[in-house]
Amino acid sequence: MLIGVPGEIKNHEYRVGLTPAGVGKLHRSGHDVLIQSGAGLGIGFSDEDYQQAGASLAENAQAVFAKADLVVKVKEPQPGECAMLREGQTLFAYLHLAPDPEQTRLLLESKSTCIAYETITDDSGGLPLLTPMSEVAGRMAAQQAALCLEKAHQGSGVLMGGVPGVPGASVLVIGGGVVGLNAARVAFGMGANVTIADKSIRRLQHIDDLYHGQIKTIYSSTETIAECLPVTDAVIGAVLIPGATAPRLISRDMLKLMRKGSVLVDVSIDQGGCFETSKPTTHENPIYLVDGIVHYCVANMPGGVARTSAIALTNATLPFIVALANQGPRSALLGDSHFLEGLNVHRGMVTNAAVAEALNHDFVPPQQALAKMPCGKSAQA
């Protein structure tokens, strides 16, 4: 199979879909890799590194999309990239379709098969291809909250860890999953006073056991969150419903409860955001103010530490890429029910129930959508 890796084009996005180590594994398995020249330069991977691993170079993204059977990306394709997709081609990337009707429309029109990293599951009910980036984003969220609290960034001027005689910041993390726990871990390590809100009593018990009560826990509800806001310096939104639009947990009216210069960091922005006043921002212009509250809503947070993120992502995605290349998309997907959960769009059909519900599309079960797809390694979805 010919696997294509175009360069990423979102603002300050330096990650790349495959590292040279990943290319080497695919090359040794008998597959060809075509990577856009310069795709890895932003994180220290030269064209020569990729060539030594067995890849061929393409002058531009158009050449990658034109030739590849399987396109491996990091972030969701932008409109110009969607236009280059074709029927019989497979896209493997983060998609986050639920809050993005335009991207969904373009992918449906392409008649390609689109597999989303973020909806693939595992035996434990986890999201193995979202987890590494959730770990990165969670840890970054605490760092960015600390930065946004500085006066130069229009924050209240509170030091996250405080100093002797002056208390550190109060941080509320909404969501006790991978993102939330990593955010709390770093904020706590900085010396902040951290509270985690979650709807799962079992999860709250687990967090309490981990930190022996040093990180406080509360049951998440509109009322309990509202009670915390007047004394909270930074809120980190870390909620996720796989494939679906994020629930809105803090309304604009609730901002009135917060002190001016307090910070909202919305890690759920890829799925539409969990604050009513959230809107996607970029690493170039990461913050804005609403009613005196600083909002940080960068939609590709892990891109800020792109080398770490790209290596971690390839470590997680490579077994799935190898399966697609060795078996062909149909066999690889139908042979693994957890992998099949990643199929979001196939030949003009929405095959993820949460996406279909969020965007009011007809839902076609993935097994049914794949039923007429040819078998074999040469069958590219």
C-alpha positions as CSV (number, residue, x, y, z in Angstrom):
1,M,0.0,0.0,0.0
2,L,1.1,3.6,-0.6
3,I,0.8,5.7,2.5
4,G,0.8,9.4,2.1
5,V,1.8,12.0,4.7
6,P,1.1,15.7,3.8
7,G,2.4,18.6,5.8
8,E,0.0,20.1,8.4
9,I,-1.4,23.5,7.5
10,K,-3.3,24.7,10.6
11,N,-2.0,27.7,12.4
12,H,1.3,26.9,14.2
13,E,0.7,23.2,13.7
14,Y,4.1,21.5,13.4
15,R,3.2,17.9,14.2
16,V,3.4,15.3,11.4
17,G,1.4,12.2,10.8
18,L,4.4,9.8,10.9
19,T,7.8,10.1,12.4
20,P,10.8,8.5,10.6
21,A,10.6,5.6,13.1
22,G,7.0,5.0,12.0
23,V,8.0,5.2,8.3
24,G,10.8,2.6,8.9
25,K,8.3,0.2,10.4
26,L,6.0,0.5,7.4
27,H,8.9,0.2,5.0
28,R,10.1,-3.0,6.6
29,S,6.6,-4.3,6.3
30,G,6.7,-3.9,2.6
31,H,4.8,-0.7,2.2
32,D,5.7,2.6,0.4
33,V,5.5,5.9,2.2
34,L,5.3,9.3,0.4
35,I,5.8,12.3,2.6
36,Q,5.6,15.9,1.6
37,S,9.0,17.6,1.6
38,G,9.5,19.6,4.7
39,A,6.6,18.1,6.7
40,G,8.8,17.2,9.7
41,L,11.2,20.2,9.7
42,G,9.3,22.1,12.4
43,I,10.1,19.4,14.9
44,G,13.6,18.5,13.8
45,F,12.9,15.6,11.3
46,S,14.7,16.4,8.0
47,D,13.8,15.1,4.6
48,E,17.0,13.1,4.8
49,D,15.8,11.4,8.0
50,Y,12.6,10.3,6.2
51,Q,14.5,9.1,3.1
52,Q,16.9,7.1,5.3
53,A,13.9,5.4,6.9
54,G,12.6,4.4,3.4
55,A,10.2,7.2,2.4
56,S,10.0,9.0,-0.9
57,L,9.5,12.8,-1.0
58,A,6.6,14.7,-2.7
59,E,7.0,18.3,-3.7
60,N,3.6,19.3,-2.3
61,A,0.4,18.1,-0.7
62,Q,-1.3,17.7,-4.0
63,A,1.1,15.0,-5.1
64,V,0.6,13.2,-1.8
65,F,-3.2,13.2,-2.0
66,A,-3.1,12.3,-5.7
67,K,-1.0,9.2,-5.2
68,A,-1.7,7.8,-1.8
69,D,-4.1,5.0,-1.0
70,L,-4.1,5.9,2.7
71,V,-3.6,9.5,3.8
72,V,-2.3,9.9,7.4
73,K,-2.6,13.3,9.0
74,V,-2.8,14.8,12.4
75,K,-5.5,17.5,12.3
76,E,-8.7,17.5,10.5
77,P,-8.5,18.3,6.8
78,Q,-9.1,21.9,5.8
79,P,-11.4,22.6,2.9
80,G,-8.6,22.6,0.3
81,E,-7.5,19.2,1.6
82,C,-11.0,17.8,1.6
83,A,-11.2,18.8,-2.1
84,M,-8.2,16.6,-2.8
85,L,-9.7,13.5,-1.3
86,R,-11.3,11.0,-3.6
87,E,-13.5,7.9,-3.7
88,G,-11.5,4.8,-3.0
89,Q,-9.1,6.6,-0.7
90,T,-8.8,6.3,3.1
91,L,-8.1,9.2,5.5
92,F,-6.8,8.5,9.0
93,A,-6.6,11.6,11.3
94,Y,-8.3,13.5,14.1
95,L,-11.6,14.7,12.6
96,H,-13.9,16.1,15.4
97,L,-16.9,16.2,13.1
98,A,-19.7,16.8,15.6
99,P,-19.2,20.5,15.8
100,D,-18.1,20.9,12.2
101,P,-20.9,20.5,9.7
102,E,-18.9,22.0,6.8
103,Q,-16.0,19.5,7.1
104,T,-18.6,16.7,7.4
105,R,-20.3,17.8,4.2
106,L,-17.0,18.0,2.3
107,L,-15.9,14.5,3.5
108,L,-19.3,13.1,2.5
109,E,-19.0,14.6,-0.9
110,S,-15.5,13.2,-1.4
111,K,-16.9,9.7,-1.1
112,S,-13.7,8.7,0.8
113,T,-13.5,6.6,3.9
114,C,-12.6,8.7,7.0
115,I,-11.4,7.1,10.2
116,A,-11.2,9.3,13.2
117,Y,-8.5,8.8,15.8
118,E,-10.6,10.2,18.6
119,T,-13.5,7.6,18.4
120,I,-11.4,4.4,18.3
121,T,-11.9,2.5,21.6
122,D,-10.1,-0.3,23.5
123,D,-11.0,-3.2,25.7
124,S,-11.1,-1.0,28.8
125,G,-13.5,1.5,27.3
126,G,-10.6,4.0,26.7
127,L,-9.7,6.0,23.7
128,P,-6.2,4.9,22.8
129,L,-5.5,7.3,20.0
130,L,-6.9,10.3,21.9
131,T,-5.2,9.5,25.2
132,P,-1.6,10.6,24.3
133,M,-2.8,14.0,23.0
134,S,-5.2,14.3,26.0
135,E,-2.3,13.8,28.3
136,V,-0.3,16.5,26.5
137,A,-3.3,18.9,26.4
138,G,-4.1,18.4,30.0
139,R,-0.6,19.1,31.1
140,M,-0.4,22.1,28.8
141,A,-3.7,23.4,30.1
142,A,-2.2,23.9,33.6
143,Q,0.8,25.7,32.1
144,Q,-1.4,27.9,29.9
145,A,-3.6,28.8,32.8
146,A,-0.6,29.9,34.8
147,L,0.6,32.0,31.9
148,C,-2.8,33.6,31.3
149,L,-3.1,34.6,35.0
150,E,-0.1,36.9,34.5
151,K,-1.0,40.6,34.1
152,A,0.8,40.7,30.7
153,H,-1.8,38.3,29.4
154,Q,-4.7,40.3,31.0
155,G,-5.0,37.9,33.9
156,S,-5.5,38.8,37.6
157,G,-1.8,38.6,38.5
158,V,-2.0,35.5,40.7
159,L,1.0,33.2,40.8
160,M,-0.1,29.6,40.4
161,G,2.0,28.3,43.2
162,G,1.9,31.4,45.4
163,V,4.8,32.1,47.8
164,P,5.3,31.8,51.6
165,G,2.6,33.9,53.2
166,V,0.6,34.3,50.0
167,P,-1.7,31.4,48.8
168,G,-1.4,29.9,45.3
169,A,-4.2,30.0,42.7
170,S,-7.4,28.1,43.1
171,V,-8.0,25.9,40.1
172,L,-11.2,24.1,39.2
173,V,-10.9,21.2,36.7
174,I,-14.2,20.1,35.2
175,G,-13.9,16.5,34.1
176,G,-11.8,13.8,35.8
177,G,-10.8,11.9,32.7
178,V,-7.4,11.8,31.1
179,V,-7.2,15.5,30.3
180,G,-8.6,16.6,33.7
181,L,-6.3,14.3,35.7
182,N,-3.2,15.4,33.8
183,A,-4.2,19.1,34.2
184,A,-4.8,18.6,37.9
185,R,-1.5,16.8,38.3
186,V,0.5,19.6,36.8
187,A,-1.5,22.4,38.6
188,F,-1.1,20.6,41.9
189,G,2.6,20.1,41.2
190,M,2.9,23.9,40.7
191,G,1.5,24.5,44.1
192,A,-2.1,25.4,43.2
193,N,-5.2,24.5,45.2
194,V,-6.9,22.1,42.9
195,T,-10.5,20.8,42.8
196,I,-11.8,18.3,40.3
197,A,-15.5,18.1,39.4
198,D,-16.9,15.0,37.8
199,K,-20.2,13.1,37.5
200,S,-18.7,9.7,38.2
201,I,-18.5,8.9,41.9
202,R,-16.2,6.0,41.1
203,R,-13.8,8.4,39.3
204,L,-13.9,10.8,42.2
205,Q,-13.1,8.0,44.6
206,H,-10.2,7.0,42.4
207,I,-8.8,10.5,42.4
208,D,-9.2,10.8,46.1
209,D,-7.3,7.6,46.6
210,L,-4.5,8.8,44.3
211,Y,-4.0,12.1,46.0
212,H,-5.1,11.2,49.5
213,G,-7.4,14.2,49.6
214,Q,-4.8,16.7,48.6
215,I,-6.7,17.4,45.4
216,K,-10.3,18.1,46.4
217,T,-13.2,16.5,44.6
218,I,-16.8,17.6,44.0
219,Y,-19.7,16.1,42.2
220,S,-20.2,18.1,39.0
221,S,-23.4,20.0,38.6
222,T,-24.4,23.5,37.6
223,E,-24.9,24.4,41.2
224,T,-21.6,23.0,42.5
225,I,-19.7,24.7,39.7
226,A,-21.4,28.0,40.4
227,E,-20.5,27.7,44.1
228,C,-16.8,27.4,43.2
229,L,-16.5,30.2,40.6
230,P,-16.3,33.2,43.0
231,V,-13.2,31.8,44.6
232,T,-11.6,30.2,41.5
233,D,-8.8,31.8,39.7
234,A,-8.7,29.4,36.7
235,V,-11.2,26.9,35.3
236,I,-10.0,24.1,33.0
237,G,-12.7,22.5,30.9
238,A,-11.9,18.9,30.3
239,V,-15.1,17.1,29.4
240,L,-15.6,14.6,26.6
241,I,-18.4,12.6,25.1
242,P,-16.7,10.5,22.4
243,G,-17.7,11.8,19.0
244,A,-20.3,14.2,20.3
245,T,-20.5,17.9,20.9
246,A,-19.2,18.9,24.3
247,P,-21.8,19.9,26.9
248,R,-21.9,23.6,27.9
249,L,-21.1,23.7,31.6
250,I,-20.5,27.4,32.2
251,S,-22.9,30.0,30.8
252,R,-22.2,33.6,30.0
253,D,-24.3,34.6,33.0
254,M,-22.1,32.5,35.2
255,L,-19.0,34.6,34.3
256,K,-20.5,37.3,36.5
257,L,-19.6,35.0,39.5
258,M,-15.9,35.1,38.6
259,R,-13.3,37.8,39.6
260,K,-12.0,39.9,36.7
261,G,-8.8,38.5,35.3
262,S,-9.8,34.9,36.1
263,V,-9.1,32.4,33.4
264,L,-11.0,29.8,31.4
265,V,-9.0,27.1,29.5
266,D,-11.3,25.1,27.2
267,V,-9.6,21.9,26.2
268,S,-12.9,20.6,24.9
269,I,-12.9,23.2,22.1
270,D,-12.2,20.6,19.4
271,Q,-15.7,19.2,20.2
272,G,-17.4,22.6,20.3
273,G,-16.2,23.8,23.7
274,C,-17.7,23.4,27.2
275,F,-18.2,27.1,28.0
276,E,-20.9,29.1,26.3
277,T,-18.5,31.9,25.5
278,S,-15.8,29.6,24.0
279,K,-14.7,30.0,20.4
280,P,-11.7,28.4,18.7
281,T,-8.4,30.3,18.9
282,T,-4.9,29.7,17.5
283,H,-1.4,29.5,19.0
284,E,-0.7,32.8,17.3
285,N,-3.7,34.6,18.9
286,P,-4.6,32.2,21.8
287,I,-6.7,34.4,24.1
288,Y,-9.6,36.9,24.2
289,L,-11.7,38.5,26.9
290,V,-15.4,38.2,27.7
291,D,-16.8,40.2,30.5
292,G,-13.2,40.6,31.9
293,I,-12.6,36.8,31.9
294,V,-9.6,35.5,29.9
295,H,-10.5,32.7,27.5
296,Y,-7.8,30.3,26.2
297,C,-9.4,28.1,23.5
298,V,-6.6,26.9,21.2
299,A,-8.0,24.1,19.1
300,N,-4.8,22.2,18.6
301,M,-3.1,22.6,22.0
302,P,-0.6,19.7,21.6
303,G,0.7,21.4,18.5
304,G,2.5,23.8,20.8
305,V,4.8,21.0,21.9
306,A,4.8,19.4,18.5
307,R,7.9,17.1,18.8
308,T,6.7,15.4,22.0
309,S,3.2,15.2,20.6
310,A,4.2,13.8,17.2
311,I,6.3,11.0,18.7
312,A,3.6,10.1,21.2
313,L,1.0,10.1,18.4
314,T,3.0,7.8,16.1
315,N,3.6,5.4,18.9
316,A,-0.2,5.1,19.3
317,T,-1.4,5.2,15.7
318,L,1.3,3.0,14.1
319,P,-0.3,-0.4,14.9
320,F,-3.5,0.7,13.3
321,I,-1.7,2.1,10.3
322,V,0.1,-1.2,9.9
323,A,-3.2,-3.1,10.1
324,L,-4.8,-0.9,7.5
325,A,-1.8,-1.4,5.2
326,N,-1.4,-5.1,5.7
327,Q,-5.1,-6.1,5.7
328,G,-6.8,-3.4,3.7
329,P,-9.3,-1.0,5.4
330,R,-12.4,-3.3,5.2
331,S,-10.7,-6.3,6.7
332,A,-8.8,-4.3,9.3
333,L,-12.0,-2.5,10.4
334,L,-14.3,-5.5,10.4
335,G,-11.8,-7.6,12.2
336,D,-11.5,-5.3,15.2
337,S,-14.7,-3.9,16.7
338,H,-12.8,-1.2,18.6
339,F,-11.1,0.0,15.4
340,L,-14.5,0.0,13.7
341,E,-15.7,2.6,16.2
342,G,-13.3,5.0,14.4
343,L,-15.1,4.9,11.1
344,N,-17.0,8.2,10.9
345,V,-17.6,8.6,7.2
346,H,-17.7,6.0,4.4
347,R,-18.6,6.6,0.8
348,G,-21.1,9.4,1.4
349,M,-22.5,7.9,4.6
350,V,-22.2,9.0,8.3
351,T,-21.2,5.9,10.2
352,N,-20.8,7.3,13.7
353,A,-24.0,7.6,15.7
354,A,-22.9,10.5,17.8
355,V,-21.8,12.5,14.8
356,A,-25.1,11.7,13.0
357,E,-27.1,12.8,16.0
358,A,-25.1,16.0,16.5
359,L,-25.4,17.1,12.8
360,N,-28.9,15.7,12.1
361,H,-27.6,13.3,9.5
362,D,-28.9,9.8,8.7
363,F,-26.8,7.2,10.5
364,V,-25.6,4.0,8.7
365,P,-24.1,1.4,11.0
366,P,-20.5,0.9,10.0
367,Q,-20.9,-2.8,9.4
368,Q,-23.7,-2.1,6.9
369,A,-21.7,0.7,5.2
370,L,-18.7,-1.7,4.7
371,A,-20.9,-4.6,3.5
372,K,-20.4,-4.0,-0.2
373,M,-16.7,-3.0,0.1
374,P,-14.3,-5.4,-1.6
375,C,-12.0,-7.4,0.5
376,G,-8.2,-7.6,0.2
377,K,-5.1,-5.5,0.7
378,S,-5.7,-3.7,-2.6
379,A,-9.2,-2.6,-1.6
380,Q,-8.8,1.0,-0.5
381,A,-11.9,2.5,1.2
